[in-house]
Amino acid sequence: MAELPILEAVDLHTFYGLSNILHGISFAVRPGETIGLMGRNGMGKTTLIRTLVGQVRPRRGRVMVNGKEMTYAPPHLIAREGIAYVPEGRGIFPNLSVRENLLMAARPGLDGASRWTYERVLATFPRLAERLNHGGQQLSSGEQQMLTIGRALLTNPTLLILDEATEGLAPLIADEIWRIVREIRQAGIATIIVDKNFAAVSAITSRNVVLVKGQIVLEGASQELQKQPDLLQRYLGI
């Protein structure tokens, strides 16, 4: 018997005003899966994520979380179902210290366990351990990204969504973020990675989904898509 998806979109149609952004997207993430969500700018990736986590309401279709109908549920109720979202803008609290940003999010997971503790997060992100008393606004962009991911992990999620995790980061810092994402995968947390770097994403993910104008045009195992350079060039420009 197949495992119940943690998060599932069923025929989603999402609009901004009169603009139809998502056209019948169906998409599911099962426990332990690491999925790449890719596409050029403006193709609907962030709109899909924001619809899934309750920040945008779809016009038609359903959002299921752990088998429950949560299409119009507010974001905080979806978060309580074990869904952690790291947005592109990071969303840290600039007037709080690194320590405060982390501790304010700490809570057990759905099963009551706290596999990701404050101490484990600091061991995973040694840069943060050196800057505990710094304000959020004093961190570099790479350190802010680490803080946002660390804060999400302290909610002990079953699914972590990373939107443009390495956008605008220096290559060495981006490599460090990818190392952390691999560690998260090895820990068994399901992950959706939104990023333009197909080579980096497909080296980590088990499956990838490509959007063009709000529709899924390509989906498959990472190894299989790597064998289709013509399609990757057409849809991703790589």
DAWO-V424518 format. One record per residue. N is the residue number from 0. NEAR is the number of other C-alpha atoms within 10 Angstrom. Layout:
BEGIN
n = {N/N}
near = {NEAR/NEAR}
END
This chain:
BEGIN
n = {0/1/2/3/4/5/6/7/8/9/10/11/12/13/14/15/16/17/18/19/20/21/22/23/24/25/26/27/28/29/30/31/32/33/34/35/36/37/38/39/40/41/42/43/44/45/46/47/48/49/50/51/52/53/54/55/56/57/58/59/60/61/62/63/64/65/66/67/68/69/70/71/72/73/74/75/76/77/78/79/80/81/82/83/84/85/86/87/88/89/90/91/92/93/94/95/96/97/98/99/100/101/102/103/104/105/106/107/108/109/110/111/112/113/114/115/116/117/118/119/120/121/122/123/124/125/126/127/128/129/130/131/132/133/134/135/136/137/138/139/140/141/142/143/144/145/146/147/148/149/150/151/152/153/154/155/156/157/158/159/160/161/162/163/164/165/166/167/168/169/170/171/172/173/174/175/176/177/178/179/180/181/182/183/184/185/186/187/188/189/190/191/192/193/194/195/196/197/198/199/200/201/202/203/204/205/206/207/208/209/210/211/212/213/214/215/216/217/218/219/220/221/222/223/224/225/226/227/228/229/230/231/232/233/234/235/236/237}
near = {3/5/7/14/17/22/24/22/22/16/17/25/23/24/16/13/7/6/8/14/22/27/18/17/18/16/17/16/20/19/17/17/20/28/26/29/27/26/27/16/13/13/19/23/27/17/20/24/20/18/23/28/26/20/16/19/23/24/13/16/17/22/27/18/23/16/12/12/12/20/23/17/15/14/18/12/13/21/16/13/18/22/25/24/24/22/20/15/13/19/13/21/15/15/13/16/20/28/20/17/21/26/15/12/16/19/17/17/19/14/9/9/11/17/15/21/20/19/10/13/20/18/12/17/19/11/14/22/15/11/16/16/14/17/18/23/15/15/18/11/17/21/20/22/26/25/26/24/26/26/26/23/30/24/27/26/26/21/27/25/23/25/22/21/26/23/17/11/16/11/10/10/17/18/14/15/21/18/13/17/23/15/13/17/17/11/12/14/19/22/27/21/23/27/20/21/16/21/11/14/23/20/13/18/23/16/21/24/21/21/24/19/17/23/20/21/13/16/15/15/15/21/14/11/19/16/10/10/13/13/15/17/10/9/17/19/12/13}
END
